[in-house]
């Protein structure tokens, strides 16, 4: 029991050190980066919040969702609607005027309230996840069938948002967002404030996920991943836990979308598509699923490399990302964090073996019993 306790303590200390280093570097980044790079990094931090949600449902529960872009987009649209009404100064938003609308749609009006908009960034994705999850998991739809269903969900919502030009801005989305809570987005202080707010939300999201996976419910989620039928025969109802974790994951995606929009000043149906949804899974796979820390590292690292490659190789940068994902699947199935853990385990085992080896000369010179 003591040895098991020591192993758990050492593992937690290692994770705490890694997460401390990550957040320390993120907090110090504005001291060395330009406003543009800080704003870009803030966007990547928002992606890391989303990646935590995907890691929770895929890495720990074994449910591969290829439609999290929908939840991310819904959260972003809820925030953008509030910001657009603020930017319009009480007038009808420009894209509605261009589409021939005379009055503000009834479902837009409540978004003039900041508290309502903030609440909807979480509630709208959670309600959708609750409906989808209840219908699918209660009917035991799982595996590749669930993944295909979530992909179909992205197609439906992208088509819907593009087709409803007067209400959503169509293909262009909601643009020309100029301020949030009265602070201009172009201001240096606002950019720095949004960046540190994104870090705060990432920390809270990490603590929430860490709390879930270290409690009894976390062990149930892992049991669902490793043997759902066995868990069901033990008297549990896996559907309830799967709906719960799906809703939590959707809430984190909605929060990520709300944090993302002020960083970039725009949201469009392109953020909800199949390609972004698949990229979100790639972040977690490269970082290391089932680790939480790996999700954060993967989201920030992959998007940083994506930005660097797109600047240096604008025509072929997507090939680099694809090759990186293939390399991870073939040679690093546990991601970057998994490699580090394997090296740490191997190094620790080597140290223990060396410590257990005794020099024969020492034995010869040691006093014998009875002498």
Phi, psi and omega in degrees: 000321180295319179296318179296317179298319179296320179296315179297317180298316179297321180295316180295321178296320177296318179293319179297320179295316181297315182291327176296317179295319181298311182288330176295315179295320179296320181291328181275347185304318181300341179288339186240351185248155175285169179301321180298315182290324177296318178297321178294317179294325176299323176295320179293326177296321176298320177297325180295325176299316178297319182298325177299319178296319179293321179296324180296318184273329182264308184293322184261329184254344177079020179256112181272109178257125178251026181227022182289347174298331178296312180294320177299315180293321179296317177297320178294320180294321179298318177291319181295326179297318177296314182293326179290319178296323177294317180293332182283347177063038179088354178268172178290133177307147188303318184292334176289321177297317179296331181273358175094008178286146180254332183231155178290128179304148185300326183280350175276327188305315182296340183284000171288346177266124180297314179301321179295316181297317180296320179294321182291334178298336178259315186293318183298310176298323182293319179297317178296317179296323179296317180294311181294315182296317180297321181287325184272310186288327177292334177265012175059037172276122186209180178065219184295332181294320178292321179298318178295320179298319180291326175296319177298326179298320178295320180297317180299312184287322177298314178298318180297313183289327177289320183289334181266060182308314183295338186252337185239353183088359176065218183297322181289336181077204179259117187237183178056045175275123191248337185208159175223124182055032178089357180260126181293134182293335182282349182288142178299315181297322179294318180298316179294319179298317178295323180296311181289331174294321177298319178296319178299316179294324177296318179297316179296320179295320179296315180297322177297311181296320179297320179297319181295312187286341180265359178260180182301322180296329177296321178293327177293319179298317177296323178295324176297318180295318187273336180187082185295319181295320178298321178294321180295320179291342178276359175105004179268157174251097185300331183300321181297315181291324180291321176296319180299309184290330176294320178292319178297317179297320178294321179298317179295323177295319177296319177297318178300318178296321179292325177286328183290318188301312179296336180289325185249341177075020181199152171214136182219166178300341179299331180288347184257000189287180181293316183300309176300323181295322177289321178300324179299322177292323179298320179305312183291321181296318181289319179290323181124104184282152182078023182229344185066304178300320179297325179296317179294313181298315182298315181298314183287317183293311182298317180289329175294315177294322178300317179294318181293316181293322181292333177282322183271325182229072187298337184269337188231012185298329182294334179293325179298316180296318179297317178295322178297319180293318179297318179298320179294315181297320184278317190247342181225067185299339180258009176076186183295317179295324178298320178297316179299317180295322178294316179296319179296318179294319180294318180294318179295323179293322179295318179297318180295321179295319179293323179291332181276347180281130181246133179293127180302328181297327179293322179295322181293324183274350182286143179295138181271155180297134178096349179264000000 
